[in-house]
Amino acid sequence: MYDFFQGTMPEAVTKIHHDWMHYWQAVCHFKVIQVPNTTDFRVLGTDGQYLMYVHFVDAGRQQLDYVNYFDNQGVKVRREFYDNRGFLSRTSFLVKHQEVHTEVYYDLQGQVKIIKQYDITGPEPKLRLITLKNYQQRDFFFNTEQAFQTFFFNELATSDDVYFCDRNRQTAAALGHTRPAIRVCSVLHSTHLRIGEDVVSGHLKSVYRYVLAHPDQFHRIIVSTEHQKRDLLARYDNLPPVVVIPVGYTTVHPVKIDGRDPHRIISVARYSPEKQLPHQLEVVRRLVGEFPDLTLQLFGHGQKIEMQMRQFIQANHLEKNIVIRGFLPNLAEEYQRASLALMTSVEEGFSLATMEAESYGVPVIGYRIAYGPEDIIEDGVNGYLVTPNDVDELTMKVRQYLQHPERQAQLITNAYNSATRYSKQTIIEKWRQLIAAL
């Protein structure tokens, strides 16, 4: 939005290079002193006064990030921010305690395009006024960031455009206040209720409150599963049409079954509390006596949970059976080697990892939770659904799967077949039907 009004959209800008060191030293005759072990510099005037603190992104001093300016008392009075394309984008004017009083945004010629002014008399700075300067030969004024966003969305829209709001916290209210003729669809990427809350009376997640409190401002609500659609309609009778379109699509990747390790399990999830990865570690701990070559490969990231998992692995001498692999951008080879995936989340909006596993012919054993696993996993067909948080049942299902190679082979084949439900063409067609109906 700011690039649009500043006239600095990508197609309008060629990267600007400026030799700042030459300018400060040879032209201004300032003294430049590098801060040890950083890409930062202090700049002193000819009389020795401390004028600027400069931060470069790179050691080659090609990309200036910001410059802080100081008065003769050594108090910071303003900060200039430079775009990564090399031009001055914004200046923040500071008052006591370095609070921002005014922000000014510029075009490529250094002309002021946007002014944001703040009330700093309270405990937190509060926006007072936004001024858009000389836009279409006049100035515009906005009291809130939301009103400014709405103006932007109105300016962009043409008669055939449709807005899809998939960052509801940031943009739902602004899009909801656009002109009535503008079509806006809200996309719910996750569960709309807090964990464990009742479908009809439970507390909503804050990210979706605006949409569900103002359904008349939206032309469609898009969810990933039929289950979530049913839950929404059970609670609300005033919603616009609720459309089910899975959040992703698959491409089937056939792998010969003899290329898989029958005792290799894969898990793809953030190392975070809601994924309940310790449940998976406990399953392996219980089964290694029966399957000494059993391995669980964990892909994801999250420092705190990773540390806890490493402690568990060490305490139970499972270094050969549980491997924390971290984040990998491409898991194709890992899926091709695995014969089973586990999913132990508290909740999922859809579970792309489950869908991806099925596309590689990897059956999934997971908790029967809202919303994705119930839709993707067909119990006993392409995997198994387990009572949430029941580690005993989870262990039993994994044991049964590992004990019966012929059953493994059948579920692997079925996983490929079920993945076609989420083919690229199928999902594209759902989007086409939605747009045609608007």
C-alpha positions in Angstrom: 0.0 0.0 0.0 2.7 2.4 0.9 4.7 1.6 -2.2 1.6 2.3 -4.2 1.0 5.8 -2.8 4.8 6.6 -2.7 5.1 5.7 -6.4 7.7 3.0 -5.6 6.1 -0.1 -6.9 8.7 -2.6 -8.2 8.2 -1.7 -11.8 8.9 1.9 -11.1 12.2 1.5 -9.3 15.7 0.7 -10.5 18.1 -0.2 -7.6 19.9 2.9 -6.5 23.6 2.7 -5.5 25.2 5.5 -3.4 28.7 5.7 -2.1 27.8 7.0 1.4 31.4 6.7 2.7 32.7 9.0 0.0 29.8 11.4 0.5 30.4 11.7 4.3 34.1 11.8 4.2 35.1 13.5 0.9 32.1 15.8 0.4 31.0 16.6 4.0 34.4 16.1 5.6 32.9 14.2 8.4 34.8 11.6 10.5 33.4 8.1 10.2 34.2 5.5 12.9 33.2 1.9 12.6 31.6 0.2 15.6 33.7 -2.9 16.3 32.3 -6.3 15.1 29.3 -4.7 13.4 28.3 -3.1 10.1 27.5 0.1 12.0 29.3 3.5 12.0 29.3 6.7 14.0 29.6 9.9 12.1 31.1 13.0 13.7 31.0 16.6 12.3 34.0 18.7 11.6 33.8 20.1 15.1 33.7 16.6 16.6 30.0 16.7 17.4 28.2 13.3 17.2 25.8 13.6 14.3 24.7 10.2 13.1 24.6 6.5 13.9 24.5 4.5 10.7 23.5 0.9 10.1 24.3 -1.0 6.9 22.8 -4.4 6.1 26.0 -5.7 4.5 29.7 -5.6 5.3 30.4 -4.1 1.9 28.4 -1.0 2.8 26.2 -1.2 -0.3 22.8 -1.3 1.4 22.0 1.4 3.9 19.3 0.4 6.4 18.8 3.4 8.7 20.5 6.5 10.0 19.9 8.0 13.5 20.4 11.7 13.9 21.4 13.4 17.2 21.2 16.9 18.6 24.0 18.7 20.4 23.0 17.1 23.6 23.4 13.6 22.1 19.7 13.0 22.1 18.3 11.1 19.1 15.8 13.3 17.2 15.0 11.5 14.0 15.6 8.3 12.1 15.7 7.8 8.4 14.8 4.4 6.9 16.1 3.4 3.5 14.4 0.9 1.2 16.4 -2.2 0.2 16.4 -0.7 -3.3 18.5 2.2 -2.1 16.2 5.2 -1.7 15.0 7.1 1.4 11.6 5.8 2.2 10.6 7.2 5.6 11.7 9.6 8.3 10.5 9.2 11.9 10.7 12.4 14.0 11.3 11.7 17.7 10.7 13.5 20.9 11.4 12.6 24.5 12.1 9.0 25.3 12.5 8.4 21.5 8.8 8.3 20.9 7.7 8.8 17.3 5.8 12.1 16.9 5.5 12.2 13.1 6.4 9.9 10.3 7.0 11.1 6.7 7.0 8.9 3.6 8.6 10.0 0.3 8.5 9.3 -3.4 11.7 8.6 -5.4 12.3 12.4 -5.9 12.2 13.0 -2.1 8.7 14.6 -2.2 6.5 14.1 0.8 3.6 11.7 -0.1 2.3 10.5 3.3 2.4 12.1 6.8 1.4 10.2 9.9 1.1 12.1 13.2 0.8 10.6 16.7 -0.5 11.7 20.1 2.2 10.8 22.5 0.6 12.2 25.7 -0.7 8.8 26.8 1.1 5.7 27.9 1.3 4.5 24.2 1.6 6.5 21.0 -1.8 6.8 19.3 -2.4 7.7 15.7 -4.0 11.1 15.2 -4.1 11.7 11.5 -2.8 10.3 8.2 -2.4 12.8 5.3 -2.0 11.5 1.8 -0.4 14.4 -0.1 -1.1 15.4 -3.7 -2.8 12.2 -4.8 -4.8 12.8 -8.0 -4.1 16.5 -7.6 -5.5 16.7 -4.0 -4.9 15.8 -0.4 -6.8 13.1 1.5 -7.1 12.7 5.3 -7.7 9.6 7.4 -8.2 9.1 11.1 -7.1 5.5 11.2 -4.9 3.0 9.4 -8.0 0.9 8.6 -9.6 3.9 6.8 -6.4 4.4 4.8 -6.4 0.7 3.9 -10.0 0.8 2.8 -9.2 3.8 0.6 -6.4 1.8 -1.0 -8.5 -1.2 -1.7 -11.2 1.0 -3.2 -8.6 2.6 -5.5 -7.3 -0.7 -6.7 -10.6 -2.4 -7.4 -12.1 -2.6 -10.9 -15.6 -3.9 -11.7 -14.4 -7.5 -12.3 -12.1 -7.8 -9.3 -12.6 -10.1 -6.3 -10.7 -9.6 -3.0 -9.7 -12.8 -1.0 -9.0 -11.9 2.6 -6.6 -14.5 4.0 -5.0 -12.2 6.5 -8.2 -11.5 8.4 -6.6 -9.9 11.5 -4.8 -7.3 9.3 -7.3 -6.6 6.5 -10.8 -8.0 7.2 -12.2 -4.7 8.7 -10.6 -2.6 5.9 -11.9 -4.9 3.2 -15.3 -5.1 4.9 -15.7 -1.4 4.5 -15.0 -1.1 0.8 -17.6 0.0 -1.6 -20.7 -2.3 -1.6 -20.2 -3.3 -5.2 -16.7 -4.7 -4.4 -16.8 -8.5 -3.8 -14.8 -9.7 -0.8 -14.3 -13.3 0.3 -12.9 -14.3 3.7 -10.6 -17.3 3.8 -10.5 -19.2 7.1 -7.1 -21.0 7.1 -7.4 -22.4 10.6 -10.0 -23.5 13.2 -12.3 -20.6 14.2 -12.7 -21.7 17.8 -10.2 -21.9 20.6 -9.0 -25.3 21.4 -11.6 -27.5 23.0 -14.4 -25.0 22.9 -18.0 -25.9 22.1 -19.1 -25.5 18.5 -22.1 -23.4 19.3 -21.1 -21.4 22.3 -17.3 -21.5 22.4 -15.0 -18.5 22.3 -13.9 -17.5 18.8 -10.3 -17.0 17.9 -9.7 -13.3 17.7 -8.4 -13.5 14.1 -11.9 -14.4 12.8 -14.1 -12.4 15.2 -14.5 -9.5 12.8 -15.6 -11.6 9.8 -18.1 -13.7 11.9 -19.5 -10.6 13.6 -20.0 -8.7 10.3 -21.0 -11.4 7.8 -23.0 -8.9 5.7 -19.7 -7.3 4.6 -18.5 -10.5 2.9 -19.8 -12.3 -0.2 -18.3 -15.7 0.7 -16.5 -17.5 3.5 -14.1 -20.1 2.4 -13.0 -23.0 4.6 -10.9 -26.1 3.9 -13.3 -28.9 5.1 -16.9 -29.9 5.2 -16.7 -30.4 8.9 -15.7 -26.7 9.5 -18.5 -25.6 7.3 -21.0 -27.7 9.3 -19.8 -26.2 12.5 -20.1 -22.7 11.2 -23.6 -23.2 10.0 -24.6 -24.9 13.3 -23.7 -21.6 15.1 -24.7 -18.9 12.6 -27.8 -18.5 10.5 -26.8 -15.2 8.9 -23.6 -16.1 7.0 -23.0 -15.6 3.3 -22.5 -18.9 1.4 -19.8 -21.0 3.0 -17.6 -22.7 0.3 -15.3 -25.6 0.9 -12.0 -25.5 -1.0 -9.0 -27.3 0.5 -6.1 -25.0 1.2 -3.6 -26.9 -1.0 -3.4 -29.5 -3.8 -1.3 -32.6 -4.4 0.6 -34.2 -7.2 0.9 -38.0 -6.8 4.5 -39.2 -6.7 4.6 -43.0 -7.3 7.3 -44.9 -5.5 8.0 -48.6 -5.7 7.2 -50.2 -2.4 10.4 -52.2 -2.3 12.3 -48.8 -2.1 10.7 -48.0 1.2 11.9 -48.9 4.7 8.9 -50.7 6.3 10.0 -49.5 9.8 10.7 -45.9 8.9 8.3 -43.3 10.3 8.2 -39.7 9.3 6.8 -36.7 11.1 6.5 -33.2 9.6 5.4 -30.5 12.0 6.6 -27.5 13.9 8.3 -28.3 17.1 5.6 -26.6 19.1 3.3 -27.6 22.0 0.1 -27.9 19.9 1.8 -30.6 17.7 2.3 -32.9 20.8 5.4 -34.5 19.4 6.3 -36.1 22.7 3.4 -38.5 22.1 5.2 -39.8 19.0 8.4 -40.2 20.9 6.6 -42.2 23.6 5.2 -44.6 20.9 8.7 -45.3 19.6 10.0 -45.9 23.2 7.3 -48.5 23.7 7.9 -50.3 20.4 11.6 -50.4 20.0 11.8 -53.7 22.0 9.6 -55.3 19.3 11.0 -53.5 16.3 14.7 -52.7 17.1 15.2 -51.1 13.7 12.3 -48.7 14.1 13.1 -45.1 13.3 11.2 -41.8 13.7 12.4 -39.0 11.5 11.2 -35.6 12.9 11.2 -32.6 10.5 10.4 -29.1 11.7 11.7 -26.4 13.9 11.2 -24.9 17.4 14.0 -24.6 19.9 12.2 -25.2 23.2 10.4 -28.4 22.2 13.5 -29.6 20.4 15.5 -29.4 23.6 12.8 -31.3 25.5 12.8 -34.0 22.8 16.6 -34.3 22.9 16.4 -34.8 26.6 13.8 -37.5 26.2 15.9 -39.3 23.6 19.0 -39.2 25.7 17.3 -40.3 28.9 15.8 -43.3 27.1 18.8 -44.2 24.9 16.9 -43.7 21.7 19.6 -42.0 19.7 19.5 -44.7 17.0 15.7 -44.7 16.8 14.6 -41.1 17.0 16.3 -38.5 14.8 15.6 -34.8 15.0 16.2 -33.6 11.5 15.2 -29.9 11.7 13.8 -28.0 8.8 14.3 -29.2 5.2 12.8 -27.3 2.3 12.3 -30.4 0.2 11.1 -33.6 1.7 10.5 -35.6 -1.4 13.3 -38.1 -0.8 12.3 -38.5 2.8 8.7 -39.3 1.9 9.9 -41.8 -0.7 11.8 -43.8 2.0 9.1 -43.7 4.7 6.3 -46.2 5.1 4.2 -44.4 7.8 3.6 -40.8 9.0 2.3 -39.7 12.4 0.1 -36.7 13.2 -0.6 -35.9 16.9 -1.8 -32.3 16.8 -4.3 -30.8 19.2 -6.0 -29.1 16.2 -5.5 -28.5 12.5 -7.1 -26.2 10.0 -6.5 -28.7 7.3 -3.1 -30.5 7.8 -1.1 -30.0 4.6 1.5 -32.4 5.9 -1.0 -35.2 6.0 -2.1 -34.4 2.5 1.5 -34.3 1.3 2.3 -37.6 2.9 -0.6 -39.3 1.2 0.5 -37.9 -2.2 3.8 -39.9 -1.7 1.9 -43.0 -0.8 2.7 -42.7 2.9 -0.3 -43.7 5.1 -1.0 -41.5 8.2 -2.0 -42.5 11.6 -3.3 -39.5 13.4 -5.7 -38.1 16.0 -9.3 -37.7 15.1 -9.3 -33.9 15.4 -11.0 -31.0 13.7 -10.5 -30.3 11.0 -8.3 -31.8 8.3 -7.3 -35.3 9.4 -10.9 -36.4 9.6 -11.4 -35.4 5.9 -8.0 -36.7 4.6 -7.5 -39.9 6.6 -10.1 -42.6 5.8 -9.9 -44.8 8.8 -8.6 -48.3 7.8 -8.3 -47.3 4.2 -5.3 -44.9 3.8 -4.4 -44.7 7.5 -6.0 -44.8 10.9 -7.8 -42.3 13.0 -7.1 -42.5 16.8 -8.9 -41.0 19.8 -7.1 -37.7 20.5 -4.4 -37.9 23.1 -4.8 -41.7 23.6 -1.1 -42.8 23.3 -2.1 -46.4 24.1 -4.4 -46.5 21.1 -1.8 -44.7 19.0 0.8 -47.3 20.0 -1.5 -50.2 19.2 -2.3 -48.9 15.7 1.3 -48.3 14.9 2.2 -51.8 16.2 -0.6 -53.4 14.0 0.6 -51.5 11.0 4.3 -52.6 11.5 3.3 -56.2 12.1 1.5 -56.7 8.8 3.5 -56.0 5.7 0.6 -57.0 3.4 -1.6 -54.4 5.2 1.1 -51.8 4.8 1.2 -52.4 1.0 -2.6 -52.1 0.7 -2.7 -48.8 2.7 0.1 -47.4 0.6 -1.8 -48.1 -2.6 -4.9 -46.6 -1.1 -3.0 -43.5 0.0 -2.1 -42.8 -3.6 -5.7 -43.2 -4.7 -7.1 -41.0 -2.0 -4.6 -38.2 -2.8 -6.2 -37.7 -6.2 -9.1 -36.1 -4.4 -6.8 -33.1 -3.9 -5.3 -33.0 -7.4 -4.4 -29.6 -8.8 -7.1 -29.7 -11.4 -9.7 -30.6 -8.8 -8.8 -27.6 -6.6 -8.6 -25.2 -9.6 -12.1 -26.3 -10.7 -13.4 -25.5 -7.2 -11.9 -22.0 -7.4 -13.3 -21.5 -10.9 -16.8 -22.5 -9.7 -16.6 -20.0 -6.8 -15.5 -17.1 -9.0 -18.2 -17.9 -11.6 -20.8 -17.8 -8.9 -19.8 -14.4 -7.5 
